[in-house]
Amino acid sequence: MNHDNFMNAVDQSISEGVKRGILHLIQEGNLTTDNLIRINDAELVNFTSCSYLGLEHDERLKRAAIAAVEKYGVQFSESRAYVSIDLYRELEDLMSKIFEAPTIVAPTTTLAHLSAIPVILDSGDAVIADQQLHNSVLSGINVFRANWPIHFEVLRHNRLDLLKERIEILQKSHNRVWYFADGVYSMFGDRCPADEIFNLLASYPSFHTYIDDAHSMSILGKNGKGYILSNHAIHDRMIVASSMAKAFATGGGMLVFPNEEIARRVRACGAPFNSSGPLQPATLGAAVASAKIHLTDEIAELQTELANRIKYANSLFKETALPLISNFDSGIFFVGTSRAELAYIIMEKMIKRGFLLNIGVFPAVSKNHSGIRFTITVLQSYDQIARMVKTLNEVFFETLVEHQYSVDQIYSAFKVVARLADRPAGEFASEHSIERE
């Protein structure tokens, strides 16, 4: 597919959603803790937020944001290459305690990738990207590729057996072999096999890895450090990127490094660190307040509260035949439709029934991997979750009957070999069984 054809396909996919009133929506009025959102004069139950712990409504974060504005103004317009307000230093110190490793804060996770990746790579390296790697990480890789020759290839999703084979081959002709992956994948909610990643790091001295763990920040791990570092200290040949714009509830991104020297070099050489605008005082103030909460036992209580809702949702899905295409203990759920048209129609019906969910269509997923994506947060009541699952089940199968499509066809498109009812509790369905074409 050439550039024009690709852009036309993206335009068609997104514009169809806009035309149907399910994309590019505008929220109206106040947002409160009752999990209701107003769209086009309709009040909907919200299942689209990535703020899994509801901390955006915490009074401590609000007061800290207001206090920072009172002290510094609404902005501090200086590149960090020249000067930063002292909240930056306080926040990075707190983040380094959370991750137990050197940490740098960036204005966004995307800018974190664009800062770090062109600095850490070398033209003598080989780069392997997981097939479902987040586009923002690919952007960082492509900045390097645009200026320097480097070996680049894409690996079938979560196929660590194939990764091992490629490491053994590529290490013979390249100085380092990098694997770029997500900790929790943003569309299907499945995880990279962390233990296997650390085993490969232990086995191959030439192997390095860069993990974007944005979606598990705050909701998993001690002090909310996320999934990839929940059971392991950061490895000497690993860099982890994460986000403050999801469960952390403030905005901004971060980079976690194995040592101070790599952190210093990225801080000094990463172009966005030298030339982009900073996080503004309100965001920094709220982030400091959120980080302090993360360093208390309160974050574990919130994690448990979220986990209980996820387990409840999972138990409800087990009573349906919905083709759930994801693991079952992250905050992200994905019900496959295969065909984009079915996803559009189901979303239209769900909105009419009072529920706001997301669609997953091209280019976020491949064309035969469309579906309905939604998230579970602590702001959702158990009754809201139950009513949403019941409604989705009704709407989903009504739509399949109308279009003479079957669940078996959906499973076939996703190459899922085991259905939900066949999987033991806690098994990650998509770790090896979902492949993206």
C-alpha positions as CSV (number, residue, x, y, z in Angstrom):
1,M,0.0,0.0,0.0
2,N,1.5,3.3,-1.0
3,H,1.2,6.5,1.1
4,D,-1.8,7.9,-0.7
5,N,-3.7,4.6,-0.5
6,F,-2.8,4.3,3.2
7,M,-4.0,7.8,4.1
8,N,-7.2,7.3,2.1
9,A,-7.9,4.1,4.0
10,V,-7.3,5.9,7.4
11,D,-9.5,8.8,6.3
12,Q,-12.3,6.5,5.2
13,S,-12.1,4.5,8.5
14,I,-12.1,7.5,10.8
15,S,-14.5,9.6,8.8
16,E,-17.1,6.8,8.8
17,G,-17.0,6.8,12.6
18,V,-17.4,10.6,12.7
19,K,-20.3,10.4,10.2
20,R,-22.0,7.8,12.4
21,G,-21.6,9.9,15.5
22,I,-19.2,7.5,17.4
23,L,-15.8,9.3,16.9
24,H,-14.6,12.8,17.5
25,L,-17.2,13.3,20.1
26,I,-17.3,16.4,22.5
27,Q,-18.1,16.0,26.2
28,E,-20.5,18.7,27.5
29,G,-20.9,19.9,31.1
30,N,-19.1,18.9,34.3
31,L,-17.5,15.5,34.9
32,T,-18.2,13.9,38.3
33,T,-17.5,10.7,40.1
34,D,-20.8,9.2,39.0
35,N,-19.2,8.0,35.8
36,L,-21.7,9.7,33.6
37,I,-20.7,11.7,30.5
38,R,-22.8,14.0,28.4
39,I,-22.5,13.7,24.6
40,N,-24.9,15.5,22.2
41,D,-27.4,16.2,25.0
42,A,-27.5,12.5,26.0
43,E,-26.2,11.2,29.3
44,L,-24.1,8.1,28.8
45,V,-22.4,5.7,31.2
46,N,-18.7,6.0,30.4
47,F,-16.6,2.9,29.6
48,T,-13.9,4.8,27.6
49,S,-11.6,6.4,30.3
50,C,-8.0,5.2,30.8
51,S,-8.0,6.9,34.2
52,Y,-8.5,3.5,35.8
53,L,-8.2,4.7,39.5
54,G,-10.3,7.9,39.2
55,L,-7.6,10.0,40.8
56,E,-8.5,13.0,38.6
57,H,-11.3,13.7,41.1
58,D,-9.0,13.5,44.2
59,E,-9.1,16.8,46.1
60,R,-5.4,16.6,46.9
61,L,-4.5,16.7,43.2
62,K,-7.0,19.5,42.6
63,R,-5.6,21.6,45.5
64,A,-2.0,21.0,44.4
65,A,-2.8,22.1,40.9
66,I,-4.4,25.3,42.1
67,A,-1.6,26.0,44.5
68,A,1.0,25.6,41.7
69,V,-0.9,28.0,39.5
70,E,-1.1,30.5,42.4
71,K,2.7,30.2,42.9
72,Y,4.0,30.0,39.3
73,G,1.1,31.3,37.1
74,V,-0.7,29.2,34.5
75,Q,2.5,28.5,32.6
76,F,6.3,28.6,32.9
77,S,7.4,29.0,29.3
78,E,11.0,28.0,29.2
79,S,12.7,25.1,27.6
80,R,14.1,22.7,30.2
81,A,17.5,23.0,28.5
82,Y,17.6,26.4,30.2
83,V,15.5,26.4,33.4
84,S,12.8,24.4,35.1
85,I,10.6,25.2,38.1
86,D,11.5,23.3,41.2
87,L,8.4,21.1,40.9
88,Y,10.2,19.2,38.1
89,R,13.0,18.2,40.4
90,E,10.6,17.2,43.2
91,L,8.5,15.1,40.8
92,E,11.5,13.3,39.3
93,D,12.9,12.5,42.8
94,L,9.5,11.0,43.7
95,M,9.3,9.1,40.5
96,S,12.7,7.7,41.1
97,K,11.5,6.4,44.5
98,I,8.4,4.8,42.9
99,F,10.4,3.0,40.2
100,E,13.5,2.5,42.4
101,A,15.6,3.7,39.4
102,P,16.6,7.0,37.7
103,T,13.6,8.6,36.1
104,I,13.1,11.6,33.8
105,V,9.8,13.3,33.3
106,A,8.7,14.3,29.8
107,P,5.7,16.5,28.6
108,T,4.1,13.4,27.0
109,T,5.0,9.7,26.6
110,T,5.3,10.3,22.9
111,L,7.9,13.0,23.4
112,A,9.6,10.7,25.9
113,H,10.0,8.1,23.0
114,L,11.1,10.8,20.6
115,S,13.7,11.9,23.1
116,A,15.2,8.6,24.2
117,I,15.0,6.3,21.2
118,P,17.2,8.3,18.8
119,V,19.8,8.6,21.5
120,I,20.0,5.0,22.7
121,L,20.1,3.4,19.2
122,D,23.2,3.1,17.0
123,S,23.5,2.2,13.3
124,G,25.3,-1.0,14.3
125,D,22.2,-2.2,16.1
126,A,19.3,-4.4,15.0
127,V,15.7,-3.4,16.0
128,I,12.9,-5.8,16.3
129,A,9.4,-4.3,16.9
130,D,6.4,-6.3,18.2
131,Q,3.6,-6.3,15.7
132,Q,1.3,-4.5,18.1
133,L,3.8,-2.0,19.3
134,H,2.2,1.4,20.0
135,N,2.5,3.8,17.2
136,S,4.2,6.5,19.4
137,V,7.1,4.1,20.0
138,L,7.4,3.4,16.2
139,S,7.6,7.2,15.7
140,G,10.7,7.3,17.9
141,I,12.3,4.4,15.9
142,N,11.4,6.1,12.6
143,V,13.1,9.3,13.6
144,F,16.3,7.4,13.9
145,R,15.7,5.4,10.7
146,A,15.1,8.6,8.8
147,N,18.7,9.7,9.5
148,W,20.8,6.6,10.0
149,P,20.8,3.1,8.4
150,I,19.7,0.4,10.8
151,H,18.3,-3.1,10.6
152,F,14.6,-3.1,11.3
153,E,12.0,-5.9,11.4
154,V,8.6,-6.6,12.8
155,L,7.9,-9.7,15.0
156,R,4.6,-11.5,15.1
157,H,2.8,-10.5,18.3
158,N,4.3,-11.8,21.5
159,R,6.1,-14.6,19.7
160,L,9.1,-14.8,22.1
161,D,10.1,-18.2,20.5
162,L,10.6,-16.4,17.2
163,L,12.4,-13.5,19.1
164,K,14.9,-16.0,20.5
165,E,15.6,-17.3,17.0
166,R,16.1,-13.8,15.7
167,I,18.4,-12.8,18.5
168,E,20.7,-15.8,17.9
169,I,20.9,-14.9,14.2
170,L,21.2,-11.1,14.4
171,Q,23.7,-11.0,17.2
172,K,26.3,-12.5,14.8
173,S,26.2,-9.4,12.6
174,H,25.0,-6.6,14.9
175,N,26.4,-5.0,18.1
176,R,23.1,-5.1,19.9
177,V,19.6,-6.6,19.3
178,W,16.8,-4.4,20.5
179,Y,13.2,-5.6,21.1
180,F,10.6,-2.9,21.4
181,A,7.2,-3.9,23.0
182,D,4.4,-2.7,25.2
183,G,3.9,-3.9,28.7
184,V,0.1,-3.9,28.4
185,Y,-1.0,-3.5,24.9
186,S,-3.4,-0.6,24.5
187,M,-6.0,-2.1,22.1
188,F,-6.5,-5.7,23.2
189,G,-5.2,-5.3,26.8
190,D,-2.9,-8.3,26.7
191,R,0.6,-8.3,28.1
192,C,4.0,-9.0,26.9
193,P,5.6,-12.1,28.6
194,A,7.7,-10.2,31.1
195,D,9.4,-13.3,32.7
196,E,10.5,-14.5,29.3
197,I,11.9,-11.1,28.4
198,F,14.0,-11.1,31.6
199,N,15.2,-14.7,30.8
200,L,16.3,-13.6,27.3
201,L,18.2,-10.6,28.9
202,A,19.9,-13.0,31.2
203,S,20.8,-15.4,28.3
204,Y,22.0,-13.0,25.6
205,P,24.5,-10.2,26.5
206,S,23.7,-8.5,23.1
207,F,20.0,-8.3,23.8
208,H,18.4,-5.0,24.9
209,T,14.8,-4.0,25.3
210,Y,12.6,-0.9,25.4
211,I,9.2,-1.4,26.9
212,D,6.3,1.1,26.8
213,D,4.3,0.3,30.0
214,A,1.9,3.2,29.9
215,H,-1.4,1.4,30.4
216,S,-0.3,-0.4,33.6
217,M,1.2,2.6,35.4
218,S,-0.4,3.0,38.9
219,I,-2.7,-0.1,38.6
220,L,-0.1,-2.8,39.0
221,G,3.1,-3.2,40.9
222,K,4.5,-1.9,44.2
223,N,3.8,1.9,44.4
224,G,2.1,1.6,41.0
225,K,5.3,1.1,39.1
226,G,3.5,-1.0,36.5
227,Y,3.5,-4.5,35.1
228,I,6.9,-4.9,33.6
229,L,8.7,-4.0,36.8
230,S,6.2,-5.5,39.2
231,N,8.2,-8.6,39.8
232,H,11.6,-7.5,38.5
233,A,14.1,-4.7,39.1
234,I,14.9,-2.9,35.9
235,H,17.6,-4.7,34.0
236,D,20.9,-3.1,33.0
237,R,19.9,-3.4,29.3
238,M,16.3,-2.2,29.6
239,I,14.6,1.1,29.4
240,V,10.9,1.5,30.4
241,A,8.6,4.3,29.3
242,S,5.4,5.1,31.1
243,S,2.6,7.6,31.3
244,M,1.1,10.0,33.8
245,A,-1.9,10.6,31.5
246,K,-3.8,7.5,32.4
247,A,-4.3,6.0,35.9
248,F,-1.7,8.4,37.3
249,A,-4.3,11.1,36.4
250,T,-2.3,14.2,35.6
251,G,-0.6,14.2,32.2
252,G,2.9,13.8,31.1
253,G,5.3,10.9,30.4
254,M,8.4,9.4,32.0
255,L,11.4,7.3,31.2
256,V,13.0,4.9,33.6
257,F,16.7,4.0,33.2
258,P,19.0,1.3,34.6
259,N,21.6,3.9,35.6
260,E,22.2,7.6,36.0
261,E,24.6,7.9,33.0
262,I,22.0,6.7,30.4
263,A,19.5,9.0,32.0
264,R,22.0,11.9,31.9
265,R,22.8,11.3,28.2
266,V,19.2,11.2,27.1
267,R,18.4,14.3,29.1
268,A,21.3,16.1,27.4
269,C,20.9,14.8,23.9
270,G,17.2,14.1,23.5
271,A,16.0,16.8,21.1
272,P,12.5,17.3,22.7
273,F,14.1,17.7,26.1
274,N,16.1,20.6,24.7
275,S,13.6,22.2,22.5
276,S,10.0,21.3,23.4
277,G,7.8,23.1,25.9
278,P,7.6,21.9,29.5
279,L,4.8,20.5,31.6
280,Q,2.9,23.4,33.0
281,P,2.7,24.3,36.7
282,A,-0.8,22.9,37.3
283,T,0.1,19.5,35.8
284,L,3.4,19.4,37.8
285,G,1.7,20.3,41.0
286,A,-1.0,17.6,40.6
287,A,1.7,15.1,39.5
288,V,3.7,15.7,42.7
289,A,0.5,15.1,44.8
290,S,-0.3,11.9,42.8
291,A,3.3,10.6,43.3
292,K,3.0,11.1,47.0
293,I,-0.2,9.0,47.1
294,H,1.6,6.3,45.1
295,L,4.3,6.1,47.8
296,T,1.6,5.2,50.4
297,D,-0.5,2.1,51.0
298,E,-3.4,3.9,49.5
299,I,-2.4,3.0,46.0
300,A,-2.6,-0.7,46.9
301,E,-6.1,-0.2,48.1
302,L,-7.1,1.5,44.9
303,Q,-5.4,-1.3,42.9
304,T,-7.5,-3.8,44.8
305,E,-10.7,-1.9,44.2
306,L,-10.0,-1.9,40.5
307,A,-9.0,-5.5,40.4
308,N,-12.3,-6.5,42.1
309,R,-14.3,-4.6,39.4
310,I,-12.3,-6.3,36.7
311,K,-12.9,-9.7,38.2
312,Y,-16.6,-8.9,38.4
313,A,-16.7,-7.9,34.8
314,N,-14.8,-11.1,33.9
315,S,-17.3,-13.2,35.8
316,L,-20.2,-11.6,33.8
317,F,-18.5,-12.2,30.5
318,K,-18.1,-15.9,31.3
319,E,-21.9,-16.0,31.4
320,T,-22.1,-14.8,27.8
321,A,-20.8,-16.1,24.5
322,L,-19.2,-12.8,23.6
323,P,-15.8,-13.3,21.8
324,L,-13.6,-11.5,24.3
325,I,-10.2,-11.0,22.6
326,S,-7.9,-10.1,25.5
327,N,-6.5,-11.3,28.8
328,F,-8.9,-11.0,31.7
329,D,-7.1,-9.0,34.4
330,S,-6.1,-5.7,32.8
331,G,-8.4,-2.7,32.7
332,I,-8.8,-3.1,28.9
333,F,-11.4,-5.4,27.3
334,F,-11.9,-6.0,23.6
335,V,-14.8,-7.8,22.0
336,G,-14.0,-8.9,18.5
337,T,-16.3,-8.2,15.5
338,S,-13.7,-8.8,12.8
339,R,-15.6,-6.6,10.4
340,A,-15.4,-2.8,11.0
341,E,-19.0,-2.4,9.8
342,L,-20.2,-4.5,12.7
343,A,-18.2,-2.5,15.2
344,Y,-19.7,0.8,13.9
345,I,-23.3,-0.6,14.1
346,I,-22.8,-2.1,17.6
347,M,-21.4,1.2,18.9
348,E,-24.3,3.2,17.4
349,K,-26.7,0.9,19.2
350,M,-24.8,1.1,22.5
351,I,-24.9,4.9,22.5
352,K,-28.6,4.8,21.8
353,R,-28.9,2.4,24.8
354,G,-27.0,4.8,27.1
355,F,-23.4,3.5,27.1
356,L,-20.2,5.0,25.7
357,L,-17.6,2.5,24.6
358,N,-14.8,2.7,22.0
359,I,-14.4,1.1,18.6
360,G,-11.2,-0.6,17.5
361,V,-10.8,-0.2,13.7
362,F,-8.1,0.4,11.2
363,P,-5.5,1.9,11.6
364,A,-5.5,1.1,15.4
365,V,-6.0,-2.6,14.4
366,S,-5.7,-4.5,11.1
367,K,-8.8,-4.5,9.0
368,N,-9.9,-8.0,9.9
369,H,-9.4,-7.3,13.7
370,S,-12.0,-4.7,14.3
371,G,-14.0,-4.8,17.5
372,I,-15.5,-3.0,20.5
373,R,-12.9,-1.8,23.1
374,F,-13.8,-0.6,26.6
375,T,-12.2,0.0,29.9
376,I,-13.0,-0.8,33.6
377,T,-12.3,1.9,36.2
378,V,-13.1,2.4,39.9
379,L,-15.6,5.1,39.0
380,Q,-17.9,2.5,37.5
381,S,-20.5,1.0,39.9
382,Y,-21.0,-2.7,39.9
383,D,-24.6,-2.0,38.6
384,Q,-23.2,0.0,35.7
385,I,-20.9,-2.8,34.7
386,A,-23.6,-5.4,34.9
387,R,-26.0,-3.3,32.8
388,M,-23.4,-2.6,30.2
389,V,-22.4,-6.3,29.8
390,K,-26.1,-7.3,29.6
391,T,-26.8,-4.6,27.0
392,L,-23.6,-5.4,24.9
393,N,-24.5,-9.1,24.9
394,E,-28.0,-8.3,23.6
395,V,-26.8,-5.7,21.0
396,F,-23.9,-7.8,19.8
397,F,-25.8,-11.0,18.9
398,E,-28.8,-9.0,17.5
399,T,-26.3,-7.4,15.1
400,L,-24.6,-10.7,14.2
401,V,-28.0,-12.2,13.3
402,E,-29.0,-9.2,11.3
403,H,-25.8,-9.5,9.2
404,Q,-25.6,-13.3,9.1
405,Y,-22.2,-13.4,10.8
406,S,-21.1,-15.8,13.5
407,V,-18.8,-16.0,16.5
408,D,-16.9,-18.8,14.9
409,Q,-16.0,-16.5,12.0
410,I,-14.8,-13.9,14.5
411,Y,-12.6,-16.4,16.3
412,S,-11.2,-17.5,13.0
413,A,-10.3,-14.0,12.0
414,F,-8.4,-13.4,15.3
415,K,-6.9,-16.9,15.2
416,V,-8.0,-17.5,18.8
417,V,-7.7,-21.2,19.5
418,A,-9.5,-21.3,22.9
419,R,-12.7,-19.6,23.8
420,L,-13.4,-17.8,27.1
421,A,-15.3,-20.7,28.7
422,D,-12.4,-23.0,27.9
423,R,-9.7,-20.9,29.6
424,P,-8.8,-21.3,33.2
425,A,-9.1,-18.2,35.4
426,G,-6.1,-15.8,34.9
427,E,-4.9,-17.3,31.7
428,F,-3.8,-14.7,29.2
429,A,-5.7,-15.6,26.1
430,S,-3.8,-13.5,23.6
431,E,-0.3,-14.1,24.8
432,H,0.4,-16.6,22.1
433,S,-2.9,-17.1,20.3
434,I,-3.7,-13.8,18.7
435,E,-1.8,-12.8,15.7
436,R,-2.1,-9.6,13.7
437,E,-1.8,-9.8,9.9
